Amino acid sequence: MIRNTCLTILALLAVLGVHAQELQVKVSVNHSQIQGTDNSVFENLQQTIEQFMNERAWTDLQFQKNERIQCNLNLTVNKYLRDENRFECTALIQANRPVFNAAYNTTLYNNRDANFNFVFQQFDQLSFAEENIDNQLTALLAYYALLMIGLDLDSFAPMGGTDVLQRCLVLVNNAQNLGFTGWKSFEDNRNRFAVINDYMDEGMKPFRQLQYDYYRKGLDEMTNNAERGRTEISAALENDLKQAHENKPLSLLPQTWTDYKKDELANIYKGKGTQKEKQRIYDILMGLNASQNNSWEAIKQ
């Protein structure tokens, strides 16, 4: 009896230990612009980042292996100052979400960080403590880890990522003295502070509600009932997305979102729905992001 109980406990601990991690991040480091440097430092950087992001449990939530958030972190090294161990990079960060009962992954987050700069010496071991932000690289990685997890949780429950996103905002505030670009308020309306500050702004609650209404009530429903799913997506765009833009016209979150959702949105409506519905959606998206006019024109077809 005791032996069976112990085995059960050990089995549970094993499951929790193996499957607690939330992220499955694939990292690439493009160093083609850097000449005369041993490639091993870039290979070690890639491996170290993947290990740090994938082997750490960022929350107390339990994710099964097949539930881990699939992410890509693509770094382009623009400058490497070997004597200072300093990297100046551009980062492309993307997180995907599976659509229920479909062999389709939708983009949950996609953004470019032009100031992904840090110090890293080959074979450095990365450590991180949220209450003491003293390392630029771990601060960057933690920021995007928390942001992507928070957005994923928002897509499964209304405001479900609030606690995690609040931690991300606290991290930004604690990173103010790191001495690197991207953390300070009013420095840039696209920087890391601006992004998380907008997510947590009271006026942008409709944008966070959009994450649930669009993904959970809309895309997840389309496999079962395409008409009902599209109707929910239309309501999300008309109510949540439009309201967020009206509440905070200077926020770039709605525009950024439509930048990476343009093809998906065009496919949802192209050849489907009524012309009246298509026109309403076209008008909303054109008002938000006229630069993607070609995609919005496809909606009306």
C-alpha positions in Angstrom: 0.0 0.0 0.0 2.7 2.4 1.0 4.9 1.4 -1.9 2.0 2.0 -4.4 1.3 5.4 -2.8 5.0 6.4 -3.1 5.1 5.2 -6.7 2.0 7.3 -7.5 3.5 10.4 -5.9 6.8 9.9 -7.8 4.9 9.5 -11.0 3.0 12.7 -10.4 6.2 14.6 -9.5 7.8 13.2 -12.7 4.8 14.5 -14.8 4.9 17.9 -13.1 8.6 18.2 -13.5 8.8 17.2 -17.1 5.7 19.1 -18.4 5.7 22.3 -16.3 7.4 24.4 -19.0 5.2 26.7 -21.0 7.3 27.4 -24.0 8.9 25.6 -26.9 11.1 28.2 -28.5 13.2 27.7 -31.6 16.1 30.2 -31.8 18.1 31.1 -34.9 21.1 33.4 -34.9 22.0 35.0 -38.3 25.6 36.3 -38.0 26.3 36.5 -41.8 27.2 40.2 -41.4 30.0 39.4 -38.9 33.3 38.5 -40.4 36.4 37.1 -38.8 34.8 35.6 -35.7 34.7 32.0 -34.6 31.1 30.7 -35.3 31.1 28.8 -32.0 30.2 31.9 -30.0 27.0 32.3 -32.0 26.2 28.6 -31.8 26.7 28.7 -28.0 24.4 31.8 -27.8 21.7 30.0 -29.7 21.9 26.9 -27.5 22.0 28.9 -24.3 18.9 31.0 -25.1 16.9 27.9 -26.1 17.9 26.2 -22.9 17.0 29.2 -20.8 13.6 29.8 -22.3 12.5 26.2 -22.7 13.7 24.5 -19.5 12.4 27.2 -17.2 8.9 27.1 -15.6 7.7 30.7 -15.9 4.4 30.2 -14.0 2.9 27.8 -11.6 0.5 26.5 -14.4 0.9 23.0 -15.7 1.4 22.7 -19.5 1.4 19.3 -21.1 4.2 18.8 -23.6 1.7 19.1 -26.5 0.3 22.3 -25.0 3.5 24.3 -25.0 3.5 27.6 -26.8 5.4 27.3 -30.1 7.6 30.3 -30.6 10.4 31.5 -32.9 13.1 33.9 -31.9 15.2 35.0 -34.9 18.2 37.1 -34.1 20.2 39.0 -36.8 23.5 40.1 -35.4 24.2 43.6 -36.8 27.4 44.2 -34.8 29.5 42.1 -32.5 32.1 43.9 -30.3 34.3 40.9 -29.3 36.4 42.8 -26.8 33.3 43.9 -24.9 31.2 40.7 -25.6 28.5 43.0 -26.8 25.9 42.0 -29.4 23.7 44.5 -31.2 20.8 42.6 -32.8 17.5 42.9 -34.5 15.0 40.3 -33.2 11.9 38.9 -34.8 9.6 37.3 -32.2 6.7 35.1 -33.1 4.3 33.0 -31.1 1.7 30.6 -32.6 -1.5 29.0 -31.3 -3.1 25.8 -32.6 -6.7 26.1 -33.7 -8.9 23.5 -32.1 -9.7 20.4 -34.2 -7.7 21.8 -37.1 -4.3 21.2 -38.6 -3.7 25.0 -38.5 -1.6 27.2 -36.3 -2.6 30.9 -36.1 -0.1 33.7 -35.3 -0.7 34.9 -31.7 2.1 37.5 -31.7 4.6 38.8 -34.2 6.8 41.8 -33.7 10.3 43.2 -34.4 12.6 44.5 -31.7 15.3 46.6 -33.4 17.2 47.1 -30.1 17.8 43.6 -29.0 21.2 44.5 -27.6 23.1 42.7 -24.8 26.4 41.4 -23.4 27.1 37.7 -23.6 30.4 35.8 -23.2 30.7 32.4 -24.6 29.7 29.7 -22.1 27.9 32.1 -19.8 25.3 30.4 -17.6 22.1 32.5 -17.6 20.3 33.0 -14.3 17.3 35.1 -13.6 15.4 36.5 -10.5 12.4 38.7 -11.2 13.0 40.8 -8.1 16.5 41.7 -9.1 16.8 42.6 -12.8 20.6 43.0 -13.4 21.3 41.3 -16.7 20.1 42.6 -20.1 19.9 39.3 -21.9 17.9 37.5 -19.3 15.6 40.6 -18.9 14.9 40.5 -22.7 14.2 36.8 -22.7 12.0 37.0 -19.6 10.1 39.9 -21.1 9.1 38.1 -24.2 8.5 34.8 -22.4 6.0 36.5 -20.0 4.4 38.5 -22.8 3.8 35.5 -25.0 2.5 33.4 -22.2 0.1 36.2 -21.1 -1.3 36.6 -24.6 -1.8 32.8 -24.9 -3.7 32.7 -21.6 -5.8 35.7 -22.8 -6.8 33.7 -25.9 -8.2 30.9 -23.7 -10.0 32.9 -21.1 -11.2 36.5 -20.9 -8.3 38.5 -19.4 -6.8 35.1 -18.5 -3.2 36.4 -18.7 -3.6 39.4 -16.4 -1.3 38.1 -13.6 1.5 37.1 -16.1 1.2 40.4 -18.0 1.4 42.3 -14.8 4.6 40.6 -14.0 5.9 41.6 -17.4 5.1 45.2 -16.7 6.8 45.0 -13.3 9.9 43.5 -15.1 10.0 46.5 -17.4 9.8 48.9 -14.5 12.7 47.1 -12.8 14.8 47.1 -15.9 14.9 50.9 -16.2 18.5 51.1 -14.9 20.1 48.5 -17.2 21.5 51.1 -19.5 20.1 49.7 -22.7 17.6 51.1 -25.2 14.0 49.9 -25.2 12.9 49.9 -21.6 12.0 53.6 -20.9 8.6 55.3 -21.1 8.3 57.9 -23.9 11.5 56.8 -25.5 9.7 55.2 -28.4 6.0 54.3 -29.0 7.1 50.9 -30.3 9.5 49.9 -27.6 9.1 47.2 -24.9 7.7 49.6 -22.3 5.1 51.0 -24.8 3.9 47.5 -25.8 3.3 46.1 -22.3 2.0 49.4 -21.0 -0.6 49.5 -23.7 -1.7 45.9 -23.0 -2.3 46.8 -19.3 -3.9 50.2 -20.0 -7.5 50.3 -18.9 -8.6 51.8 -22.2 -7.1 48.8 -24.0 -9.1 46.2 -22.3 -11.2 45.7 -25.4 -8.0 44.7 -27.2 -7.3 42.1 -24.7 -10.9 40.9 -24.9 -10.3 40.6 -28.6 -7.8 37.8 -28.0 -10.4 35.6 -26.5 -13.3 36.6 -28.8 -11.2 36.2 -31.9 -9.3 33.0 -31.1 -11.5 31.0 -28.7 -15.0 32.0 -29.8 -14.1 32.6 -33.4 -11.3 30.6 -34.9 -11.7 27.6 -32.6 -15.4 27.5 -33.5 -14.9 27.6 -37.3 -14.0 23.9 -37.6 -17.4 23.0 -36.1 -19.4 25.7 -37.7 -17.7 28.1 -40.1 -20.6 30.5 -40.3 -20.9 30.9 -36.5 -17.2 31.2 -36.1 -17.0 34.0 -38.7 -19.9 35.8 -37.1 -18.0 35.8 -33.8 -14.9 37.1 -35.5 -16.9 39.9 -37.1 -18.4 40.8 -33.7 -14.9 40.8 -32.2 -13.6 43.2 -34.9 -16.6 45.5 -34.7 -16.7 45.7 -30.9 -13.3 44.9 -29.4 -10.8 46.0 -32.1 -12.7 49.1 -33.1 -13.3 50.1 -29.5 -9.7 49.7 -28.5 -8.6 52.0 -31.3 -11.2 54.6 -30.4 -10.2 54.4 -26.7 -6.5 54.9 -27.4 -5.9 56.1 -31.0 -2.2 56.5 -30.6 -1.6 52.9 -29.5 0.1 50.8 -32.2 -1.2 47.5 -30.9 -4.3 47.3 -33.2 -2.2 48.3 -36.2 0.5 45.8 -35.4 -2.1 43.1 -34.9 -3.7 43.7 -38.3 -0.2 43.7 -39.9 0.3 40.1 -39.0 -3.3 39.0 -39.2 -4.0 40.5 -42.7 -3.7 37.3 -44.7 -5.7 35.3 -42.2 -8.5 38.0 -42.1 -8.6 38.1 -45.9 -9.0 34.3 -46.1 -11.8 34.3 -43.4 -14.0 36.6 -45.5 -12.9 36.1 -49.1 -15.8 34.5 -51.0 -17.8 34.1 -47.7 -20.5 36.1 -45.9 -22.7 38.9 -47.2 -21.5 42.0 -48.9 -22.9 44.0 -46.1 -20.8 42.1 -43.6 -17.7 42.3 -45.8 -18.1 46.1 -46.2 -18.4 46.6 -42.4 -15.2 44.7 -41.8 -13.4 46.4 -44.7 -14.3 49.8 -43.3 -13.0 48.9 -39.8 -9.7 47.5 -41.1 -9.1 50.4 -43.5 -9.7 52.9 -40.8 -7.2 51.1 -38.6 -4.5 50.2 -41.1 -4.8 51.6 -44.6 -1.3 50.4 -45.5 -2.7 46.9 -45.8 -5.2 47.9 -48.4 -4.5 45.0 -50.8 -5.5 42.5 -48.1 -8.6 44.4 -47.2 -9.7 44.7 -50.8 -9.5 40.9 -51.0 -12.1 40.7 -48.2 -14.8 42.2 -50.5 -14.3 39.6 -53.2 
